[in-house]
């Protein structure tokens, strides 16, 4: 059922995490004007959880979705991106917690490439969407979870050549 993932999971320590079945976000890379990788970031709307920070388009995973499906769906909802525009490269579990009752909650980052800097259409969850050079991401006020995983994600993306067209 679509939308059955919306809701909070409480960790044993009392911290809340969004997504009854976990959550997923899309780290979308594309060649910037200089050929180096740029990533699409979302400036979270002030009213949202951790509003005013920069993060990846993403959100709650529904029970019937893979992490890839959830991340691509969220990128469509929050940035207007189409699945056909993206090439999924890999996934990285960037956060894991044990929730109350022993349930496990995960946040999975789906790394994908686009052949160019795609146009985006922000929804109400976004104050702004922006393509940012990979080496400038850490200069922004990042969502705490994204900030905690950014170095690891850079290490992973460093091992995956950026696709510049679909024939690669």
C-alpha positions in Angstrom: 0.0 0.0 0.0 1.4 3.4 -1.0 2.1 5.7 1.9 2.2 3.0 4.6 5.7 4.0 5.6 4.8 7.5 6.9 5.3 7.6 10.6 8.0 7.8 13.3 10.0 5.0 14.8 11.3 5.5 18.3 14.8 4.2 19.1 15.6 2.6 22.5 17.3 5.9 23.4 14.1 7.9 22.7 15.3 9.4 19.4 12.7 9.5 16.6 13.4 8.5 13.1 11.1 9.0 10.1 9.8 6.0 8.2 8.0 3.0 9.7 9.9 0.7 7.3 13.1 2.8 7.2 13.9 5.6 4.8 15.9 6.2 1.7 17.5 9.1 -0.1 19.0 9.7 -3.6 22.5 10.9 -4.0 22.3 11.9 -7.6 25.6 12.8 -9.4 26.0 14.5 -12.7 29.0 16.1 -14.5 29.2 19.8 -13.7 30.4 22.5 -16.1 34.0 21.5 -15.4 33.3 17.8 -15.8 33.7 17.1 -12.1 30.8 15.5 -10.2 28.1 17.7 -8.8 25.4 16.4 -6.5 21.7 17.4 -6.2 20.9 18.8 -2.7 17.7 19.8 -1.2 17.4 22.8 1.2 14.8 21.5 3.5 11.7 23.7 4.1 11.8 25.5 7.4 8.7 23.7 8.8 10.2 20.2 8.1 12.2 18.1 10.5 15.7 19.6 10.6 14.4 22.4 8.4 16.9 24.9 7.0 19.5 22.3 6.5 20.8 20.7 3.3 20.3 17.0 2.5 19.4 14.6 -0.2 15.9 14.2 -1.6 14.4 11.3 0.3 12.0 10.0 2.8 10.0 7.1 4.3 10.1 3.8 2.6 6.8 2.0 2.0 6.5 -1.7 2.9 6.3 -2.9 -0.7 9.2 -0.8 -2.0 12.9 -1.6 -2.4 15.3 1.1 -1.2 16.0 2.0 -4.8 12.2 2.4 -5.6 11.7 4.5 -2.5 14.6 6.8 -3.2 13.6 7.3 -6.9 10.0 7.9 -5.8 11.0 10.5 -3.3 13.3 12.2 -5.8 10.3 12.4 -8.2 8.0 13.8 -5.5 10.6 16.3 -4.1 12.5 17.3 -7.2 10.5 16.3 -10.2 13.0 13.8 -11.4 12.0 10.8 -13.6 13.3 7.3 -13.1 14.2 7.2 -16.8 16.7 10.0 -16.2 18.7 8.1 -13.6 21.1 5.2 -13.5 21.3 3.6 -10.1 24.9 2.6 -9.3 24.8 1.2 -5.7 23.3 1.5 -2.3 24.9 2.3 1.1 23.2 1.8 4.5 24.2 5.1 6.1 22.3 4.8 9.4 21.0 1.8 11.5 19.2 1.9 14.8 17.3 -0.5 16.9 13.8 0.8 17.6 11.6 0.0 20.5 10.5 -3.6 20.5 13.6 -4.6 18.7 12.6 -3.3 15.3 15.5 -2.2 13.1 15.4 1.1 11.3 17.7 2.0 8.4 18.5 4.9 6.2 19.8 3.8 2.8 21.5 6.2 0.4 21.0 5.2 -3.2 23.8 6.5 -5.4 22.7 7.3 -9.0 24.1 9.2 -12.0 22.5 11.4 -14.5 24.1 12.3 -17.9 23.8 16.0 -17.2 22.7 18.6 -14.6 18.9 17.9 -14.8 16.3 20.6 -14.3 14.4 20.2 -11.0 11.0 21.1 -9.7 10.9 21.6 -6.0 7.8 20.6 -3.9 6.7 22.2 -0.7 9.3 20.2 1.3 12.1 22.1 -0.4 13.1 25.7 0.1 15.5 25.2 -2.8 17.1 22.5 -4.9 20.7 23.0 -6.0 23.5 21.2 -7.9 26.6 21.5 -5.7 30.2 20.5 -6.6 31.1 17.4 -4.5 34.0 19.2 -2.9 31.7 22.1 -1.7 29.0 20.0 -0.1 30.6 20.1 3.4 30.6 23.9 3.4 26.8 24.0 3.7 24.8 23.6 6.9 24.0 19.9 6.4 21.2 17.8 8.0 23.0 16.1 10.9 22.4 12.6 9.5 23.7 13.6 6.1 26.6 15.3 7.6 27.5 12.2 9.6 27.5 10.1 6.4 29.0 12.5 3.8 32.6 11.4 4.2 31.7 7.7 3.9 29.6 8.5 0.8 32.5 10.4 -0.8 34.7 7.4 -0.2 32.1 5.2 -2.0 31.5 7.6 -4.9 35.2 7.9 -5.3 35.3 4.2 -6.3 32.5 4.5 -8.9 33.3 6.4 -12.1 30.8 9.0 -12.9 28.6 8.1 -15.9 28.5 10.9 -18.4 26.2 9.1 -20.9 24.1 6.0 -20.9 26.4 4.0 -23.1 29.1 3.7 -20.4 
